[in-house]
């Protein structure tokens, strides 16, 4: 037996990195990994962070001989300082999933690699270097083959790229670079060096994230009487609402976002009962008539829970969990629950105050940096609750507690915001038909008109970056102008690599995305 002193240090505060993988059960692979993370919280320690989720071909075997794997990693804070004890607890979790370890030979014997419901490996425990030849489980830390596996290094890059391998003396980032250089030599069919495909989970579905700049489209369905753009348009009946949802699906929407509360400035919130009365029948009927994923746009945990039970796959929370302290515990409960294998995903948006007060809360030193910092902190807190990185979307909140100028700055700085988020957290951006677009197009028209009349005349700039009351009057032409402004924002977001666009105008958005993708990939 060989071991470093750190392997036996006592007390709380140890940091373990654990790899997870599954390639049995088809859509249940995702559930197995999420349930295993929930088990970790109860048997090993508290979750510090999770990686993104990756799909990879199997390693060490013919890729055609078994299904692809889902792979992830977690960092855990634990009071356990003995690697053997951590490994024993991991194997106990595997056994509860029906995993058998008798196919793994001891050192010098040929290993047999087989499909498995769950695979859990201890990668690091602090800076311990440990070999337990006399242990029935053959404990070896750091994991002896992690440095040759991209499906392990890529998730570790998400969590801590600067962590130094205690035996090799190299950072995770350095090992990752070296392994990627070898990929061209070994070929893409080798599961060890193949580039893992990052995926995002919506319900039990997996959406590829690295697919050449094609954002997903979220269709807006407001079943409210007072939303700023389409209030009272689609809430006459459940049938009308579902008809509009199916139209958006046909036009290319990837997910339908159903909202029963208007969040326009100054809007009066409905009661919880009224909000549920608006959204639940639509969710249930749409679930019966279509397989399109469903999002519920709500700040309330009670509404979110009822919507998820009715069939919603994602909760779109404009308050980022601030409005209702029970929202995050609710999400935590649905992740990895044995009787609810579908899971639920979450979009957190940046907003100050509420719709009634947010226009007065626009004091920022650097709006892009402050919004990115807030979103980063919220994402990290979500992961510490065990809500995995692959179920979190971040939204900068265009127009919510931001002036028009600040909103445009956020749009300009989407790349900067992305760099400030935890690695791999995707962005959702919603700008559809917002007042700032109408303001910009109206101001442009006014400037051109005044220029034609007299080169010496000018018009005072609108207060707060929005149009004066004469320009703010809604009419069909202004709505059309807002759509064209949204098309420009769509093109910009495609260039910035935004993952999801939230819009009323599906066909127009899809056309812009298709053309932009053609330009960028030609």
Long-range contacts (C-beta under 8 A, 24 or more apart in sequence): 1-131, 1-132, 1-133, 1-134, 2-129, 2-130, 2-131, 3-128, 3-129, 3-130, 3-131, 3-132, 4-127, 4-128, 4-129, 4-130, 4-166, 6-81, 6-125, 6-126, 6-127, 6-128, 6-129, 6-166, 7-81, 7-82, 7-83, 7-125, 7-128, 7-129, 7-130, 7-141, 8-81, 8-82, 9-81, 9-126, 10-81, 11-79, 11-81, 12-77, 12-78, 12-79, 13-77, 13-79, 14-45, 14-77, 14-78, 14-79, 14-80, 14-81, 14-125, 14-126, 15-48, 15-75, 15-76, 15-77, 15-78, 15-124, 15-125, 15-126, 16-44, 16-45, 16-75, 16-76, 16-78, 16-80, 16-86, 16-122, 16-123, 16-124, 16-125, 16-126, 17-73, 17-74, 17-75, 17-76, 17-122, 17-123, 17-124, 17-156, 17-159, 17-160, 17-163, 18-44, 18-73, 18-74, 18-75, 18-76, 18-90, 18-120, 18-121, 18-122, 18-123, 19-71, 19-72, 19-73, 19-119, 19-120, 19-121, 19-123, 19-143, 19-146, 19-152, 19-155, 20-71, 20-72, 20-73, 20-74, 20-118, 20-119, 20-120, 21-69, 21-70, 21-71, 21-72, 21-116, 21-118, 21-119, 21-151, 22-69, 22-70, 22-116, 22-117, 22-118, 22-119, 23-58, 23-66, 23-67, 23-68, 23-69, 23-70, 23-115, 23-116, 24-67, 24-115, 24-116, 24-117, 25-117, 26-67, 27-204, 28-341, 29-69, 29-70, 30-70, 30-201, 30-204, 30-206, 30-343, 31-204, 31-336, 31-341, 31-342, 31-343, 32-97, 32-117, 32-118, 33-70, 33-72, 33-118, 34-335, 34-336, 34-343, 34-388, 35-97, 35-336, 35-337, 35-338, 36-93, 36-97, 36-118, 36-120, 36-336, 37-74, 37-335, 37-336, 37-386, 37-388, 38-335, 38-336, 38-337, 38-386, 39-93, 39-96, 39-336, 40-74, 40-76, 40-93, 41-386, 43-89, 43-92, 43-93, 44-76, 44-78, 44-80, 44-86, 44-89, 44-90, 45-76, 45-77, 45-78, 45-79, 45-80, 46-76, 46-77, 46-78, 46-384, 47-74, 47-75, 47-76, 47-77, 47-383, 47-384, 47-385, 47-386, 48-74, 48-75, 48-76, 48-77, 48-383, 48-384, 49-74, 49-75, 49-158, 49-159, 49-160, 49-380, 49-383, 49-384, 49-389, 49-422, 50-74, 50-75, 50-158, 50-159, 50-383, 50-386, 50-388, 50-389, 50-390, 51-154, 51-155, 51-156, 51-158, 51-159, 51-389, 51-424, 52-154, 52-155, 52-158, 52-198, 52-199, 52-209, 52-389, 52-390, 52-423, 52-424, 53-198, 53-199, 53-200, 53-201, 53-206, 53-388, 53-389, 53-390, 54-151, 54-154, 54-155, 54-196, 54-197, 54-198, 54-199, 55-196, 55-197, 55-199, 55-206, 55-208, 56-150, 56-151, 56-191, 56-194, 56-196, 56-197, 57-189, 57-191, 57-194, 58-113, 58-115, 58-191, 59-113, 59-149, 59-151, 59-190, 59-191, 59-192, 60-111, 60-113, 60-191, 60-192, 61-113, 61-191, 63-189, 63-191, 66-114, 66-115, 67-115, 69-151, 69-191, 70-199, 70-206, 71-151, 71-152, 71-154, 71-155, 71-196, 72-155, 72-388, 72-390, 73-123, 73-152, 73-155, 73-156, 73-158, 73-159, 74-159, 75-159, 75-160, 81-125, 81-126, 83-122, 83-125, 83-128, 83-130, 83-132, 83-139, 83-141, 84-132, 84-135, 84-137, 84-139, 86-122, 86-125, 87-122, 87-137, 87-139, 88-137, 90-120, 90-121, 90-122, 91-120, 91-137, 93-118, 93-120, 94-118, 94-119, 94-120, 101-137, 104-138, 106-138, 107-133, 107-138, 121-146, 121-152, 123-152, 123-156, 124-163, 124-165, 124-166, 127-164, 127-166, 128-166, 129-166, 129-167, 142-166, 142-167, 147-175, 147-179, 148-179, 148-192, 148-193, 149-179, 149-192, 150-176, 150-179, 150-180, 150-183, 150-192, 150-193, 150-194, 150-195, 150-196, 151-191, 151-192, 151-194, 151-196, 153-179, 154-196, 154-198, 155-196, 157-423, 158-389, 158-422, 158-423, 158-424, 161-423, 198-424, 199-390, 200-345, 200-390, 200-391, 200-393, 200-426, 200-499, 201-343, 201-345, 201-388, 201-390, 201-391, 202-255, 202-293, 202-313, 202-314, 202-345, 203-293, 203-313, 203-314, 203-342, 203-343, 203-344, 203-345, 204-341, 204-342, 204-343, 205-293, 205-313, 207-254, 209-424, 209-426, 209-499, 212-517, 212-520, 212-521, 213-494, 213-495, 213-497, 213-516, 213-517, 213-520, 213-521, 214-513, 214-517, 215-493, 215-494, 215-498, 215-499, 215-500, 215-501, 215-513, 216-254, 216-255, 216-499, 216-500, 216-501, 217-252, 217-253, 217-254, 217-255, 217-500, 217-501, 217-503, 217-506, 217-509, 217-510, 217-513, 218-253, 218-254, 218-255, 218-256, 218-257, 218-295, 218-428, 218-430, 218-500, 218-501, 218-502, 218-503, 219-245, 219-248, 219-249, 219-251, 219-253, 219-255, 219-256, 219-257, 219-503, 219-504, 219-506, 220-257, 220-259, 220-432, 220-502, 220-503, 220-504, 221-245, 221-248, 221-256, 221-257, 221-258, 221-259, 221-282, 222-259, 222-262, 223-258, 223-259, 223-260, 223-278, 223-279, 223-282, 224-259, 224-260, 224-261, 224-262, 224-278, 226-262, 226-264, 226-267, 226-268, 227-259, 227-262, 227-264, 228-262, 228-264, 228-433, 228-435, 229-432, 229-433, 229-479, 229-482, 229-504, 230-504, 231-262, 235-278, 238-281, 238-282, 238-285, 239-285, 241-282, 242-282, 242-285, 242-286, 242-289, 245-282, 245-286, 245-290, 245-292, 246-286, 246-289, 246-290, 248-506, 249-290, 249-292, 251-506, 251-507, 251-510, 252-506, 252-507, 252-509, 252-510, 253-292, 253-506, 254-292, 254-293, 254-500, 255-292, 255-293, 255-294, 255-295, 255-313, 255-314, 255-500, 256-286, 256-292, 256-293, 256-294, 256-295, 257-295, 257-296, 257-297, 257-316, 257-502, 258-282, 258-283, 258-286, 258-294, 258-295, 258-296, 258-297, 258-307, 258-312, 259-296, 259-297, 259-298, 259-316, 260-297, 260-298, 260-303, 261-297, 261-298, 261-299, 262-355, 263-318, 263-355, 263-400, 264-355, 265-355, 265-356, 265-358, 265-359, 266-355, 266-356, 267-355, 267-356, 268-356, 269-354, 269-355, 272-300, 272-302, 272-303, 275-300, 275-303, 276-302, 276-303, 276-306, 276-307, 279-303, 279-307, 280-306, 280-307, 280-310, 283-307, 283-310, 283-311, 283-312, 284-310, 284-311, 286-311, 287-311, 295-347, 299-323, 299-324, 299-327, 300-324, 300-327, 301-326, 301-327, 301-329, 301-330, 302-326, 304-330, 305-330, 308-334, 308-344, 312-344, 313-342, 313-344, 313-345, 314-344, 314-345, 314-346, 314-347, 314-393, 315-344, 315-345, 315-346, 315-347, 316-347, 316-349, 317-346, 317-347, 317-348, 317-349, 318-349, 318-351, 318-395, 318-397, 318-400, 319-349, 319-351, 319-354, 320-348, 320-349, 320-350, 320-351, 320-374, 320-375, 320-378, 321-348, 321-378, 321-382, 322-351, 323-354, 328-381, 328-382, 328-385, 328-387, 329-385, 331-382, 331-385, 331-387, 332-385, 332-386, 332-387, 335-386, 335-387, 335-388, 335-391, 336-386, 343-391, 344-391, 345-391, 345-392, 345-393, 346-382, 346-387, 346-391, 346-392, 346-393, 347-392, 347-393, 347-394, 347-395, 347-428, 348-375, 348-378, 348-379, 348-382, 348-392, 348-393, 348-394, 348-395, 349-394, 349-395, 349-396, 349-397, 349-400, 350-374, 350-375, 350-395, 350-396, 350-397, 350-400, 350-401, 351-397, 351-400, 351-401, 352-400, 352-401, 353-401, 358-400, 358-401, 359-401, 359-464, 361-401, 362-401, 362-402, 362-403, 362-406, 364-402, 364-406, 367-402, 367-406, 367-409, 367-410, 368-409, 368-410, 368-413, 368-416, 368-417, 369-416, 369-420, 371-396, 371-397, 371-410, 371-417, 372-416, 372-417, 372-419, 372-420, 372-421, 373-420, 375-417, 375-420, 375-421, 375-425, 376-420, 376-421, 376-422, 379-421, 379-422, 379-425, 380-422, 383-422, 389-422, 389-424, 389-425, 392-425, 393-425, 393-426, 393-427, 393-428, 393-499, 393-500, 394-421, 394-425, 394-426, 394-427, 394-428, 395-427, 395-428, 395-429, 395-430, 395-502, 396-427, 396-429, 398-429, 398-430, 398-431, 398-434, 398-436, 399-431, 399-434, 399-435, 399-436, 403-464, 403-465, 404-435, 404-436, 404-439, 404-440, 404-464, 404-465, 404-466, 405-465, 407-431, 407-434, 407-436, 408-436, 411-489, 411-492, 411-493, 414-492, 414-493, 414-496, 414-498, 415-496, 415-497, 418-496, 418-497, 426-498, 426-499, 426-500, 427-498, 427-499, 427-500, 428-498, 428-499, 428-500, 428-501, 428-502, 429-489, 429-493, 429-498, 429-500, 429-501, 429-502, 430-501, 430-502, 430-503, 431-486, 431-489, 432-486, 432-502, 432-503, 432-504, 432-505, 433-479, 433-482, 433-483, 433-486, 433-504, 433-505, 434-482, 435-466, 435-467, 435-472, 436-465, 436-466, 437-481, 437-482, 437-485, 437-486, 437-489, 438-467, 438-471, 438-472, 438-478, 438-479, 438-481, 438-482, 438-485, 439-465, 439-466, 439-467, 439-471, 439-472, 440-485, 441-478, 441-481, 441-482, 441-484, 441-485, 442-467, 442-471, 442-478, 442-481, 443-467, 443-471, 446-471, 483-508, 487-512, 490-516, 491-516, 494-520, 495-520
